[in-house]
């Protein structure tokens, strides 16, 4: 069970990194439009 939690934590970190990257790109596009 502990291994599962460890894997979920790793996934969450990766997910946050991806979301941050998407956010940055999204803001860049918004600036172009605005």
mmJSON file of the N, C-alpha and C atoms, coordinates in Angstrom:
{"data_MODEL":{"atom_site":{
"group_PDB":["ATOM","ATOM","ATOM","ATOM","ATOM","ATOM","ATOM","ATOM","ATOM","ATOM","ATOM","ATOM","ATOM","ATOM","ATOM","ATOM","ATOM","ATOM","ATOM","ATOM","ATOM","ATOM","ATOM","ATOM","ATOM","ATOM","ATOM","ATOM","ATOM","ATOM","ATOM","ATOM","ATOM","ATOM","ATOM","ATOM","ATOM","ATOM","ATOM","ATOM","ATOM","ATOM","ATOM","ATOM","ATOM","ATOM","ATOM","ATOM","ATOM","ATOM","ATOM","ATOM","ATOM","ATOM","ATOM","ATOM","ATOM","ATOM","ATOM","ATOM","ATOM","ATOM","ATOM","ATOM","ATOM","ATOM","ATOM","ATOM","ATOM","ATOM","ATOM","ATOM","ATOM","ATOM","ATOM","ATOM","ATOM","ATOM","ATOM","ATOM","ATOM","ATOM","ATOM","ATOM","ATOM","ATOM","ATOM","ATOM","ATOM","ATOM","ATOM","ATOM","ATOM","ATOM","ATOM","ATOM","ATOM","ATOM","ATOM","ATOM","ATOM","ATOM"],
"id":[1,2,3,4,5,6,7,8,9,10,11,12,13,14,15,16,17,18,19,20,21,22,23,24,25,26,27,28,29,30,31,32,33,34,35,36,37,38,39,40,41,42,43,44,45,46,47,48,49,50,51,52,53,54,55,56,57,58,59,60,61,62,63,64,65,66,67,68,69,70,71,72,73,74,75,76,77,78,79,80,81,82,83,84,85,86,87,88,89,90,91,92,93,94,95,96,97,98,99,100,101,102],
"type_symbol":["N","C","C","N","C","C","N","C","C","N","C","C","N","C","C","N","C","C","N","C","C","N","C","C","N","C","C","N","C","C","N","C","C","N","C","C","N","C","C","N","C","C","N","C","C","N","C","C","N","C","C","N","C","C","N","C","C","N","C","C","N","C","C","N","C","C","N","C","C","N","C","C","N","C","C","N","C","C","N","C","C","N","C","C","N","C","C","N","C","C","N","C","C","N","C","C","N","C","C","N","C","C"],
"label_atom_id":["N","CA","C","N","CA","C","N","CA","C","N","CA","C","N","CA","C","N","CA","C","N","CA","C","N","CA","C","N","CA","C","N","CA","C","N","CA","C","N","CA","C","N","CA","C","N","CA","C","N","CA","C","N","CA","C","N","CA","C","N","CA","C","N","CA","C","N","CA","C","N","CA","C","N","CA","C","N","CA","C","N","CA","C","N","CA","C","N","CA","C","N","CA","C","N","CA","C","N","CA","C","N","CA","C","N","CA","C","N","CA","C","N","CA","C","N","CA","C"],
"label_alt_id":[null,null,null,null,null,null,null,null,null,null,null,null,null,null,null,null,null,null,null,null,null,null,null,null,null,null,null,null,null,null,null,null,null,null,null,null,null,null,null,null,null,null,null,null,null,null,null,null,null,null,null,null,null,null,null,null,null,null,null,null,null,null,null,null,null,null,null,null,null,null,null,null,null,null,null,null,null,null,null,null,null,null,null,null,null,null,null,null,null,null,null,null,null,null,null,null,null,null,null,null,null,null],
"label_comp_id":["UNK","UNK","UNK","UNK","UNK","UNK","UNK","UNK","UNK","UNK","UNK","UNK","UNK","UNK","UNK","UNK","UNK","UNK","UNK","UNK","UNK","UNK","UNK","UNK","UNK","UNK","UNK","UNK","UNK","UNK","UNK","UNK","UNK","UNK","UNK","UNK","UNK","UNK","UNK","UNK","UNK","UNK","UNK","UNK","UNK","UNK","UNK","UNK","UNK","UNK","UNK","UNK","UNK","UNK","UNK","UNK","UNK","UNK","UNK","UNK","UNK","UNK","UNK","UNK","UNK","UNK","UNK","UNK","UNK","UNK","UNK","UNK","UNK","UNK","UNK","UNK","UNK","UNK","UNK","UNK","UNK","UNK","UNK","UNK","UNK","UNK","UNK","UNK","UNK","UNK","UNK","UNK","UNK","UNK","UNK","UNK","UNK","UNK","UNK","UNK","UNK","UNK"],
"label_asym_id":["A","A","A","A","A","A","A","A","A","A","A","A","A","A","A","A","A","A","A","A","A","A","A","A","A","A","A","A","A","A","A","A","A","A","A","A","A","A","A","A","A","A","A","A","A","A","A","A","A","A","A","A","A","A","A","A","A","A","A","A","A","A","A","A","A","A","A","A","A","A","A","A","A","A","A","A","A","A","A","A","A","A","A","A","A","A","A","A","A","A","A","A","A","A","A","A","A","A","A","A","A","A"],
"label_entity_id":["1","1","1","1","1","1","1","1","1","1","1","1","1","1","1","1","1","1","1","1","1","1","1","1","1","1","1","1","1","1","1","1","1","1","1","1","1","1","1","1","1","1","1","1","1","1","1","1","1","1","1","1","1","1","1","1","1","1","1","1","1","1","1","1","1","1","1","1","1","1","1","1","1","1","1","1","1","1","1","1","1","1","1","1","1","1","1","1","1","1","1","1","1","1","1","1","1","1","1","1","1","1"],
"label_seq_id":[1,1,1,2,2,2,3,3,3,4,4,4,5,5,5,6,6,6,7,7,7,8,8,8,9,9,9,10,10,10,11,11,11,12,12,12,13,13,13,14,14,14,15,15,15,16,16,16,17,17,17,18,18,18,19,19,19,20,20,20,21,21,21,22,22,22,23,23,23,24,24,24,25,25,25,26,26,26,27,27,27,28,28,28,29,29,29,30,30,30,31,31,31,32,32,32,33,33,33,34,34,34],
"pdbx_PDB_ins_code":[null,null,null,null,null,null,null,null,null,null,null,null,null,null,null,null,null,null,null,null,null,null,null,null,null,null,null,null,null,null,null,null,null,null,null,null,null,null,null,null,null,null,null,null,null,null,null,null,null,null,null,null,null,null,null,null,null,null,null,null,null,null,null,null,null,null,null,null,null,null,null,null,null,null,null,null,null,null,null,null,null,null,null,null,null,null,null,null,null,null,null,null,null,null,null,null,null,null,null,null,null,null],
"Cartn_x":[0.835,0.0,0.878,1.962,2.853,3.432,3.766,4.33,3.353,2.089,1.064,1.053,1.12,1.127,2.356,3.489,4.734,4.574,4.0,3.81,2.848,1.801,0.84,1.51,2.386,3.091,3.961,4.658,5.502,4.65,3.509,2.62,2.143,1.833,1.339,2.383,3.649,4.744,4.83,4.804,4.893,3.709,2.523,1.294,1.396,1.917,2.065,3.026,4.13,5.109,4.448,3.647,2.976,1.98,1.222,0.239,0.927,2.073,2.816,3.232,3.724,4.166,2.987,1.842,0.656,0.242,0.265,-0.1,0.771,2.086,3.011,2.686,2.48,2.173,0.861,-0.127,-1.446,-1.345,-0.549,-0.383,0.299,1.274,1.965,0.952,0.1,-0.906,-1.878,-2.271,-3.202,-2.597,-1.309,-0.637,-0.663,-0.459,-0.478,-1.846,-2.894,-4.26,-4.563,-4.225,-4.522,-3.533],
"Cartn_y":[-1.205,0.0,1.267,1.234,2.398,2.714,1.664,1.876,2.646,2.34,3.003,4.5,4.838,6.254,6.955,6.254,6.835,7.148,6.197,6.393,7.547,7.652,8.741,10.088,10.158,11.406,11.787,10.814,11.078,11.605,10.952,11.368,12.795,13.116,14.451,15.505,15.204,16.143,16.368,15.266,15.378,16.164,15.888,16.543,18.049,18.432,19.859,20.517,19.826,20.381,20.625,19.637,19.757,20.915,21.016,22.099,23.458,23.557,24.815,25.189,24.208,24.46,24.92,24.26,24.633,26.059,26.375,27.719,28.785,28.541,29.513,29.74,28.643,28.76,29.504,29.188,29.804,31.315,31.718,33.146,33.845,33.165,33.743,34.012,33.021,33.159,34.288,34.379,35.435,36.814,36.956,38.241,38.602,37.592,37.84,38.361,37.727,38.113,39.508,39.7,40.975,42.021],
"Cartn_z":[0.0,0.0,0.0,0.759,0.819,-0.556,-1.309,-2.648,-3.521,-3.384,-4.188,-3.882,-2.602,-2.221,-2.777,-2.731,-3.248,-4.732,-5.46,-6.902,-7.172,-6.363,-6.536,-6.304,-5.317,-5.047,-6.228,-6.801,-7.973,-9.123,-9.337,-10.419,-10.206,-8.96,-8.647,-8.974,-8.66,-8.968,-10.465,-11.226,-12.688,-13.227,-12.683,-13.112,-12.885,-11.717,-11.409,-12.383,-12.69,-13.638,-14.989,-15.431,-16.729,-16.691,-15.61,-15.483,-15.505,-14.814,-14.804,-16.218,-16.959,-18.331,-19.192,-19.039,-19.814,-19.457,-18.169,-17.713,-18.352,-18.373,-18.955,-20.423,-21.161,-22.595,-22.795,-21.959,-22.056,-21.855,-20.869,-20.604,-21.774,-22.377,-23.546,-24.651,-24.906,-25.966,-25.633,-24.367,-23.964,-24.214,-23.937,-24.156,-25.634,-26.487,-27.937,-28.359,-27.84,-28.199,-27.647,-26.368,-25.703,-26.098],
"occupancy":[1.0,1.0,1.0,1.0,1.0,1.0,1.0,1.0,1.0,1.0,1.0,1.0,1.0,1.0,1.0,1.0,1.0,1.0,1.0,1.0,1.0,1.0,1.0,1.0,1.0,1.0,1.0,1.0,1.0,1.0,1.0,1.0,1.0,1.0,1.0,1.0,1.0,1.0,1.0,1.0,1.0,1.0,1.0,1.0,1.0,1.0,1.0,1.0,1.0,1.0,1.0,1.0,1.0,1.0,1.0,1.0,1.0,1.0,1.0,1.0,1.0,1.0,1.0,1.0,1.0,1.0,1.0,1.0,1.0,1.0,1.0,1.0,1.0,1.0,1.0,1.0,1.0,1.0,1.0,1.0,1.0,1.0,1.0,1.0,1.0,1.0,1.0,1.0,1.0,1.0,1.0,1.0,1.0,1.0,1.0,1.0,1.0,1.0,1.0,1.0,1.0,1.0],
"B_iso_or_equiv":[0.0,0.0,0.0,0.0,0.0,0.0,0.0,0.0,0.0,0.0,0.0,0.0,0.0,0.0,0.0,0.0,0.0,0.0,0.0,0.0,0.0,0.0,0.0,0.0,0.0,0.0,0.0,0.0,0.0,0.0,0.0,0.0,0.0,0.0,0.0,0.0,0.0,0.0,0.0,0.0,0.0,0.0,0.0,0.0,0.0,0.0,0.0,0.0,0.0,0.0,0.0,0.0,0.0,0.0,0.0,0.0,0.0,0.0,0.0,0.0,0.0,0.0,0.0,0.0,0.0,0.0,0.0,0.0,0.0,0.0,0.0,0.0,0.0,0.0,0.0,0.0,0.0,0.0,0.0,0.0,0.0,0.0,0.0,0.0,0.0,0.0,0.0,0.0,0.0,0.0,0.0,0.0,0.0,0.0,0.0,0.0,0.0,0.0,0.0,0.0,0.0,0.0],
"pdbx_formal_charge":[null,null,null,null,null,null,null,null,null,null,null,null,null,null,null,null,null,null,null,null,null,null,null,null,null,null,null,null,null,null,null,null,null,null,null,null,null,null,null,null,null,null,null,null,null,null,null,null,null,null,null,null,null,null,null,null,null,null,null,null,null,null,null,null,null,null,null,null,null,null,null,null,null,null,null,null,null,null,null,null,null,null,null,null,null,null,null,null,null,null,null,null,null,null,null,null,null,null,null,null,null,null],
"auth_seq_id":[1,1,1,2,2,2,3,3,3,4,4,4,5,5,5,6,6,6,7,7,7,8,8,8,9,9,9,10,10,10,11,11,11,12,12,12,13,13,13,14,14,14,15,15,15,16,16,16,17,17,17,18,18,18,19,19,19,20,20,20,21,21,21,22,22,22,23,23,23,24,24,24,25,25,25,26,26,26,27,27,27,28,28,28,29,29,29,30,30,30,31,31,31,32,32,32,33,33,33,34,34,34],
"auth_comp_id":["UNK","UNK","UNK","UNK","UNK","UNK","UNK","UNK","UNK","UNK","UNK","UNK","UNK","UNK","UNK","UNK","UNK","UNK","UNK","UNK","UNK","UNK","UNK","UNK","UNK","UNK","UNK","UNK","UNK","UNK","UNK","UNK","UNK","UNK","UNK","UNK","UNK","UNK","UNK","UNK","UNK","UNK","UNK","UNK","UNK","UNK","UNK","UNK","UNK","UNK","UNK","UNK","UNK","UNK","UNK","UNK","UNK","UNK","UNK","UNK","UNK","UNK","UNK","UNK","UNK","UNK","UNK","UNK","UNK","UNK","UNK","UNK","UNK","UNK","UNK","UNK","UNK","UNK","UNK","UNK","UNK","UNK","UNK","UNK","UNK","UNK","UNK","UNK","UNK","UNK","UNK","UNK","UNK","UNK","UNK","UNK","UNK","UNK","UNK","UNK","UNK","UNK"],
"auth_asym_id":["A","A","A","A","A","A","A","A","A","A","A","A","A","A","A","A","A","A","A","A","A","A","A","A","A","A","A","A","A","A","A","A","A","A","A","A","A","A","A","A","A","A","A","A","A","A","A","A","A","A","A","A","A","A","A","A","A","A","A","A","A","A","A","A","A","A","A","A","A","A","A","A","A","A","A","A","A","A","A","A","A","A","A","A","A","A","A","A","A","A","A","A","A","A","A","A","A","A","A","A","A","A"],
"auth_atom_id":["N","CA","C","N","CA","C","N","CA","C","N","CA","C","N","CA","C","N","CA","C","N","CA","C","N","CA","C","N","CA","C","N","CA","C","N","CA","C","N","CA","C","N","CA","C","N","CA","C","N","CA","C","N","CA","C","N","CA","C","N","CA","C","N","CA","C","N","CA","C","N","CA","C","N","CA","C","N","CA","C","N","CA","C","N","CA","C","N","CA","C","N","CA","C","N","CA","C","N","CA","C","N","CA","C","N","CA","C","N","CA","C","N","CA","C","N","CA","C"],
"pdbx_PDB_model_num":[1,1,1,1,1,1,1,1,1,1,1,1,1,1,1,1,1,1,1,1,1,1,1,1,1,1,1,1,1,1,1,1,1,1,1,1,1,1,1,1,1,1,1,1,1,1,1,1,1,1,1,1,1,1,1,1,1,1,1,1,1,1,1,1,1,1,1,1,1,1,1,1,1,1,1,1,1,1,1,1,1,1,1,1,1,1,1,1,1,1,1,1,1,1,1,1,1,1,1,1,1,1]
}}}
